[in-house]
């Protein structure tokens, strides 16, 4: 999920189809996305014993033994709740692995996506990890739509790469294969994401007054529900999420992806500006799990190997 839409290039089939996604239990779309819950812990805990990188953390976090992670826990397969209410997905698994290296527990706390950076500024969270795309606008605290400075920005530790896809009801594509085909039609998206921003920028290009009608929701699952019920012609989200919805919703009978994914860019773990010690600790921990093979195992578990990175970069987005 991201906000910059003008600086990325098209990436045809950049990430492998998520047909091989392995998930424990059946994912129910209605089981995720309670935006009022907080304090939900990811699986896996650790202590400073046998944690090789524990000394890299700021002292206050070492003392607490917990890293508070802001996340929109309604974005399968990146982060969501399983049938038992447990937080699962790519990000929680990676958080648990990072925690082992650093000797702390990564505690995922639920919040709407467009409030996560604000939560970092207010120190409600130590990190934000929620399929958040690393962009220059976010690094510098600039609103991507208005171009105005709205905050001090954040630093990112990049850990994955993803593009954006359009999907429709299965067998009812309405001739949609590109963003230009959405002119005069309605799209359902999650508020504050690249799909939302891209829909607005593409609508401005539509000729003859046939703009794109955009409905934005707090969660991607709500947008999916709108499309499933016939209230929109298409939906859009990050490719792994769109592919997962296509695979799982209605047993694979509800949706289909149309066209190619676009706007490929890195996901980043966001850290408030000035918190360089924590940023470097997370970078070192990510590099460690890349080198020891644990990162590859997690990415393979969720069937998104083509989005894997080979090193932990800081602020690699453009």
N, C-alpha and C positions, 0 to 999 in steps of 0.2 A: 504494500500500500504506500502510495507516495503522492507527491504534489507537483513535481516539475514535469511538464509535458513537451517542452520545446527542444530539449537537448539530447534526446535519445534517438537511436537509429533502429530501424526495423530489424527484427531477428527472427527469421522464419524457422520455425521448429527448433528454437534455441534450447528448450528444455524438453526432455523425453516425455512422451505421453505417460500419464500417471496410471496406466492400466495395471502396473505391477505394484501399486501401493499396498502395503501390508498394514492392516489396522487390527488391533485386538478388539473384537466385538464389532457389531454393526453400528455405524454412525447414524444417529437419528438427528435430522436437521433441527427438530424442535428441542433437542436436549441441550443446545448450546446457546450462549448469548445473553445470559442474565447480566445486564450491565450494571447492576447495583451490588453484586457480590464483590468482596475484596478479601485479601488475605489468603487466597487459595495457593497452596504449596504445590510445586512441581514434584514429580517423583524423584527420589534420590536425595539423600542428604550426605553431608560429609563434615569432618572436623579437621582441625589443623594437622592432626596426625597423618603422616604419609602424604601430605599435600605439598608437592615440590615447589609450588609457586606462591605459597601463603604469604611469604614475607613481602611480596610485591604490593599487597593491598594496603589502602589507607588504614591507619590504626583503628579508627572508629568502626570500620566495617569488620576488621578482624575481631574486635572486642564483642560486637553483636553476633558475629557468626552467620549473618544473613545479608544477602543482597536483595533489596526490594526491586522487583522488575514490573514496570507498568506494561500491560498487554491487553489488547482487545481479544478476549478469549472466546471468539466466535468466528474463527477464520480457518476452518479445516482445509487442508491437513496441517497448516502451520501451527495453530494453537486452537484447541477446542476442548469441550468436556465430553467424556465418553458417557455411556449409559449409566454408570455409577456416580457420575459427577466429578470424576477425577480429571484433572487438567492433563491433556496429552497432546502430542504433535511434535513437529520438527523442532520448534523453539524450546519447549520444555525439556525435550531429550538433550538438546545441545546445552541448555542451561545446567542440567544435572551433570553433564560431562565437564563443563567449565568449573562448576562448583567443586568437583573432586580435585581438580588441579589447584584450586585456590583455597581449599579447606573451609568452604562456606556453603550454605544452602541458598540456591537461587529460588526466591519466593515470588511466584507470579501473582500479581494483583490485578483484578479485572477493572477495566475502564474503557470508555468509548475512545475510538482511535484518535479523534481530533482533539482530545484533551491530554494525550500522553506527554507531549513536549511541555505543556504547561505544568504538568505534574513533576517533571524533572526540574523545572525552574523553581518550583515551590518546595523542592526537596521531599515531596511525597514519595518519589521513587529515586533509587540510585541509578537505574538503567531503564530504558524502554526497549523492549524486544518484541516486535509485533509485525513482522513482514514490512517494516518501515524502510522505504527506499532512501538511500543516501543521495541527496541532491545538494548542489551549491546553495540553493535557496534555503534549505533547512540548515545547512552549515552556518550560514550568515544571518539567519533569522529574518528572511525576506518572505513576504506573502507572495506566492507564485502567481496569483491572479492579478494583484494590484501593483506588484513591484515595490511595495513600500516596506520599510523596516518595521517589524513587529516584535522583535525580541533579540536576544543576544546570540541566538543560534545554539547548535549542539555539535559535538564531535561524534563521528561514527567509526565503529570497528566493523568492517564489511565481512559478511560471512556466507553470502549466497547470491545468486544472480537469477532474476526472473523478468519476464515480459508480461504484457497485458493481452487478454483475449476477450472476444465477444462470443456470447452463447445465446441460443434461442430455444424455444420449445422444440422438442424432437419432432422432425417431420413437418415443421411449420416455420421455416426460416424467413419467410416473407421476402425472399430475394436478397437478404443481407449477407454480404461477404466482406465488406469493408466499412470503415467508419463513415465514409461518404454516403453509403447506402442507408444510413440511419436518418438522413434528412427527411422531415415529415413524419417520422416515427417516434415512438416512445421507448426510452431506455431506463432501466432500474439499476442503480449503483449504490455503493456505500459512500456516505458523505466523507469528504476530505481525502479521498484516494486519488490515484492517478486516473482511474476510470472516470471519476467525477469531473476532474479538471479537463481530461481529454474530451469528454462529451461536451463541455462548455466551449472549448476552443474549436472543436469541429462544427458545432452548431453555428458559430459565428461565420463559418465559411459557406454555409448552405445558401443557395440562391433562391430567388423567387419567394422569399418569406417562409419557406418550408424549413423552419428550425427543428432541431431535435428537442422533443419534450423530455425533460429530465426529472426523474423522481429519485431523490436521494434519501437514504435510510441510515439509521445509526449502525446497523450491522449488515454484512453481506448476506447473511441468512434471511433477513427481512426482504432484501432485494430479490433473492431467489424465490421467496414465497409469492411476491408480487407477480413475477414472471410466470410462475407455475399456475397461478390463479387466472391468468389471462389479462392482467392489468397493465402489461407492458409488452412490447414487441421483442425486446432483447434485454440481456443483462451483460455486465462486463466486470471482470475482476482479474487479479493476477493469474497468470496461466496455471500454476499448480492448484490454485483454489478452484478455478473454473473447471479444470480437468477432473478434480476430485468430485465436484458437484455433478458433473456429467456421469461419472462412474457410479456414484452412490445414490443420487436422488431418484426415488421411485424404482430402485433396483436397476438404474441405468436407462429408464424409459422416459424420463422427464425432459432432458436437455441434450443439446449437441453443440459443439464448438463450431463456429463458422469463421472462415478466413484464417489468416496467419496472426501470430502474436506480434506485438509491436512494443516499442519503448523499453527494450531490455536494459536493465540497470541493476546495481547491487543493492541487496538488503543490508542494512547496517544496525548494529546494536548502538543505540543513542546514549550519550553521556553528556551531562551538562558541561558547558564551557568552563574551563579553569580546573576541572577535576582530572588533571593529566595523570595522576598516579593511578587512578582507577582505570582510565582509558588504556594505559600501557599494560596494566595487569590483565585486563580482559584480552587485549591483543596477544600477550604472551601465552595465555591459557588457550586461546583459539589456535595459535600456531602449534602448541603442544599436542592438542588432540588431532590436528591435521597430520602431524608427523607420526603419531603413534597409531594411527588408523581408526581411532574411535569415531572421528568425524565422518569418515567414509562409511562406516557401518550404520550410523544414524541416517545419513542421507540415502543410503541404499535401502534401508528399512522402509522409508516412505516413498521409494520409487522415483526420486527426483535427482538422480545422479548427474544429469547434464547441467544442473544449476550449481554444482559444487565449485568451490574456489580452492586454490592451491596454496594460498597464503593469506594471512590476516592483514589487510591494508587499513590504514586510518584515512578517512575522508577521501576515498577513491572515487566517489560519485562526481558527476559533472552536470 
